[in-house]
């Protein structure tokens, strides 16, 4: 096990021109990979994938990918190993789920030169270097792969970068031997990651390369202001973020309930379980904000959203009630109060003051490899035979 620590050379990742702006960049930098958070905010990652792919049907199909890569460049230019760890996980998820439009931009000569400069940066933590080398090996041997990525992987082997044995095993042994024999530079850097852990994996089946569980060594994180302590314009943005998340969760839950097999218990549907938990999670944030906001227009928006969530939860439970009456042996109905007590704290509590991210949790349809690391303990599955409430993770995606 290795540790990600703070580098005194700087932790904010500030570069000459400042952070990129735009909805996608803000979601990536301020929410998805906020280094003050205990883990990557995967809900923001999944919604950002949808926003990136939404550009594919427009007159500027590469715009979403371009915005995302600007944010990735910015975060990779940080000296904070925790922030770099987060952005590498996110970049891998984008690479494996945002299709050829994204992978072709990553495989461009300009971006590959940038990745080489990151690898060669003396201040880059060994753990981050090893993490990036693993991704290069994974992308370079994916099926299908970008030919440029395969060449880049082989060039890194030839240049003496020390990949793990599992990474080198993705190439034919004869190829590895030939590349090493042509290496005139000797070893350059050693990658620090030699194996992958399978603990602490989010239950979503999105394709994300696993990073071993970390013990983060952090300074005391700054206290984020409460929603009633920021300017009105900022409160509007925070509430819009949570309302958008809630609307997406509600729509997904209702769609799952309405289209699920009438002869089966919807409580056993993995997508329904995941979205049910998301609805409960975002409802906690909505209800918490109601007591802190004074403006009538904002209170009404929060109350209206809370009613939508309650209606969706009630339809879900009514569907289970109907099933339990028709078929003997169905799981007991959900005790909403008990379930909410068992939920983990909502995170993040809206976008930070630097700007909102109007992302929403992603709909089903992504692929997950071995998962992403998490510093949270795995919560008990309330939809199990013992409790029959909610678990996290759509199941109709390939692992």
N, C-alpha and C positions, 0 to 999 in steps of 0.2 A: 504494500500500500504506500502511496506517496502523498505528499501534501502540496496543495497549492497555497502559496503565501503571497503577501503583498510585496512588491518590489519598490524600494524607496526611490527609485528613479522617477516614479510618478504613477499614480493610480487612476487618473481621470481619463487618460487616453486622448488628451487634447492634441490636435495637430494643427498645422498652420492656418488652415481655412475654417476651422471649427467644424462641428458636426454637420452632416448633410441634413437638409430639411425635406419635408414631404411626409405624407401619411405613412408610407411603407417604412421609410428610414426611421421615423419617430417610433413606430411600433417595435421595430427591431432593437433600437438603442435604448429607449426609455422604459420599455415594458419587458420584451422577450429576453434581453440579455443584460438587464440591470444588475451590475455586480454587487449591489447591496442586498439583492434577493438571495434566499438560500438555495435556489436552483433556477434553471431555465423556466420561464413561464410558457409552457407548451401551448396553452390555449391561444396566446397571442401569436405563437409561431404558426399554428395551424390556420388561423384566420388570415395571417399575412400571405401564406401560400395561395389562398383563394384570391386575394387581392392581386397578387403577382399574375396569376393565370387569367384573371379577368381582362388583363390588357391584351391577351393573345387574340381576341376577337375584335380588336380595335384597329385603327389606322396606325397605331404605334405599338406593335406587339411586344417589342423589346423594352419598353419603358419601365415596366414593373421590375424586370430583372436588373435593369441598369440602376434603379433606385436601391434595390436590395444590395447589389454589389458595392455601391458607394458606402452604404452603412457597414458592410462587412470589412471593406478596406479601412474605414475609420476605426472600427473596433480592433482589428488586427494590428493597427499601429499603436495601440495602447501598450503600456509597460506593466499593466495589471494582469497577472497570470489567470486570475479568476475570470475576468472579463474575456480574455482570449479563449479560455476553456469553454465558456458559454457560447461565444460566437462560432467556434469551430463545430460545436454540436448543431447549432442552427444552420450553418452553411451546409453541413452534411445532409440535414433533413431537406433543405431546399434542393440540393443536387439530386437527391433520390426521388423527389416528388414533384418537382416543377418542370419536368420533361425537357425535351431537347433545346427549347429556347433558352433555358437557364444553363444547362450543361455546356452548350456551345460558347456562351460568354465566359464561363469559368475556364474553358479550354482555349481561350484566345491567347495569343502570344503576349499581349500586354498584361493580362491577369496572371498568367503563369510566371512571367518575369517578376511580378509583384510577390507571388508566393515564394519564389526562390529568394527574394530579398528578405522576406520574413524569416525563412529558414536560416539564412546566413547572419541574421542580426545577433550580435554577441550577447545582448541583454535578454534574449528570448529564453524563458525558463525551459529547462530540459524536458519537463513534463509536457509543456505545450508543443515543443518541437517534435517529440515522439508522437503526440496526438495528431499533429498535422501530417507527419510521415505515414501514419496508419491510414489516414483518409486518402492520401495520394495513392497509396497501394490499392486501396479499396476501389477508388474511382477508376484507376488505370486498368483494372482487371474486371470491371463490371461487365455484364452481358445484357444489352449491348454497351459498348463504351465509345467514347470519343477517341479517335486515333491519336489525337494530340495528347490526351491524358495518358495513354499507354506509353507514348514516346517520352513524356515528362517523367513518368514513374521510372522507366528504364534509365533515363539520363541521370536521375537522382541516385540510382543504384551504382551507375558507372562512376559518378562523381564522389562516391564513397560515403554517402549518407548511410548511417547504420540503422537499417530497418530491423524490426523484430523477425524472428524465424517464421512466425505465422504469416507475416506480410510477404516475405520472400517466397514462401511456399505457394503463393498465388501465381508465380512465374514458373515455367519449365526449368528444371535444374540446369539443363544445358545453357539456357539463356542467362541464368544468374552467373554461372561460371564464366561465360564469355564476357559478360559485362564487367565482372570483377577483374578479369584478366586484362581488360583494356583500361583499367583505372590507374592513372598515373599520378593521382593526387593524394592517395592514401585516405585514411578515414578523416572525415570532416567533423561531423557531429554525431553523437549517439542519441538515438530515440530512447525515451524512458519507458515506453509502454510495451510490454511483451505479452500481455494476455488481457482478456476482457472478462469483466465480472458480469454476473447476471442478476445481481441483487439491486433492489431499489428501482425497478423498471416501471415507468408509467404503464398503465394497463391498456393505453391506446395502441392499436396495431399500425402505427405509422413507421415508415422505414427511417430509423435513426441509429447511427452507430453508437454502441455502448462505450462509455468511458468508465474505468474502474471507480468504485465509490471513493469519494475524497473526504478528507478532513480539512475543512477550510480554516485557515489561520487568518482571522480578520481583526482589524481594528474596530472599535465601537462604531457602528453605522450611525450616520446622522439621523436625527429624528425627523421623519417626514411630517410636514404640517397637516393638520386635520382639514376636512373639507370646509369647515366654517372659519378657517384661519387664512384662506387664500382669497384673492380678489374674485368678484362676481364672475368675470369672464372665465376664470380658471375653474370655478365651480360648475359653470355650464358645460365646460369641456369634460370634466370628470364625470358628471352625471350622464352626459351623452355617451361616453364610453361604456358605462355600466348598463345603460338602457339598451344600447346596441347589442351588448353581450347577452342580456336577458332576452331580447326579442329573438335572437338567433337560437338560443337554447329552447325557448318555448316553441318556436316553429319546428325545430327538429323533433322535440318530444311528441308534439301533436301529430306530426307526419308519421312518426314511427307507430304511434298508437292506432291511427286511422288505417294504416296499411298492413298492420301485423295480422298474421293468421288468426282468424276468429276462434279456431279450435285449440289454440295454444295460449299458455300463460305469458302475457306480455312482460311480466316480471322476469322471465328467463331470457328475454331478448337483450343481448349485450349492448346494442346501441341505445335502447330505451333505458337501461340501467345507467349508462354513462351520462346521458342527457338529463335523466332525473337528478343525479347527483350534482350536475352542473347547475341545474335550476335551483336546487336547494342552496348551493354555494353562493350564487349571485344574489339570491333573495336575501341572504344575510347582510350582504353589502348594501342592497337597496334599503332594507329596513333600518339599518344603522344610519344611513344618510338622512332618512326622513326626520329624525330627531335633531339633526345638526344644521338643517337648512331652514332659513327663515322666509325666503322669497316664495310667495304663493304659486307662481308659475312652475318653479322647480319642484315644490312639494307635490303639486298635482301630477307632474310627470312621473315622479317616483311612486306615488300612490297608484296611478294608472298601471304602471309597469308591475307593481306588486300584485294587483288584481289579476293581471294576465298570467303571472306565474302561478298564483293560487288556482286559477281556472284550469291551467294545464296539469298541475299536480292532481287536482280533483278528477279530471278525466282519466288520467293514468290509473289512479286508485279505483275509480268506478269500473274501469275495464277489468282490473284484477278481481274486483268484487263479483262481477258478473261471471267471470271464469270460475271462481271458487264455488259459486252456487250451482254451476252446471256440471262441474267435474269434481269428484271426490278426491281428496288428497292434495289439493292445491296448497301452496304455501300460505301461511297466514297473511292477512293484509298488513299494510305498512303502518306503523305508528310514526307519524311525521315528527312528533315531538321528540321521541327517542332517537330517531334517525338524525335529526339536526344536532342533537347533543353530541353525536359521535362524529360529526363532520369535522375535518381539519379546518383551520382558519382560512378564510378566503385570501387569495394572493394572486396578483397584487391588488391593493385597495385602490384601484383606479390609477390612471396615468400620473406620473410624478409632475411636479410643478413646471418642469421645463417644457411640457407640451403634452397634449393628449394623444393617445393612440386609439383610433376608433375601430379596433379589430374586434372580431367576434370569434368564438370557438369554431373550429373547422367542422364542416360536415364530413360524413364518412367518405372514404374513397382513397385514402393514402395507404402507403405500405410502410411497415416498420420492420427494421432488421432486428437487432438484439436489444433495442430500447435505448433510453437515455438515463444518465445517472440522476439520482435524486437523493437529497439529504433528508427527506421526510421518511419516517417509518411507514411501512405499508399499513394502510387502514384495514380494519376488519371488514370483510365483505358483508354488508347488511342484506344483500340479496341471497346469501347462502341459505342452505336448508335450515340453519339454526336461527336466522334472523329475517330473511326475505325482505331486504330493503334495497339499497343501491350499491353497485360496484362501479369501478371506473373502467371503461374501455370498450369501444365497438369491436366486434369480433369478426366482422365480415371483410377484414383486410388481411393480406398475406403477411405472415411473420417471417 
